[in-house]
């Protein structure tokens, strides 16, 4: 992983952010359901990459595409996904470590399921099931769907969190789609 500073690296990072934001505006995003005790969100995009290539980018390049402002330690962090049952979606920064999610199901090129609470949901004692689903897209490419169902006890009304989590998930999926577009070609817009 190369660390680019200033010059072209700054322009590339800015371009990648714009591409991810453009994706977030054009992708299909939806709060599927929400209640005081939980919610389900789903985001989807079509990419030019094959399912195998999209899977590889998801698990092998997570440190390159995951938005740094949605990590515990920003640029100091390294992210990894171990795509096997019991594997870790983990973040490290020197002696600091965080386990974001645990892999519970891995079917390469089809489904990666992980459980746990991302970000502040973890500290709230909430749990969830997160899936990246890969399917052939009409007209070619791959549809990647990011689905996340969260629930558990909290004195807070979780339905209020659903739109925020939905936007964050769109940014995360947008990061993956932008990474694939840089590698493999343009992102196809939803119609």
Secondary structure, DSSP 4 states (H G I P E B T S, - for coil): -----SHHHHHHHHHHHHHHHHHHHHSEEEEEEEETTEEEEEEEEEESS-HHHHHHHHHHSHHHHS-GGGSSSGGG-EEEE--STT-EEEEEETTEEEEEEEEEEEETTTEEEEES--THHHHTT-EEEEEEEEEEPTTSSEEEEEEEEEE---SS-THHHHHHHHHHHHHHHHHHHHHHHHHH-PEEPP-
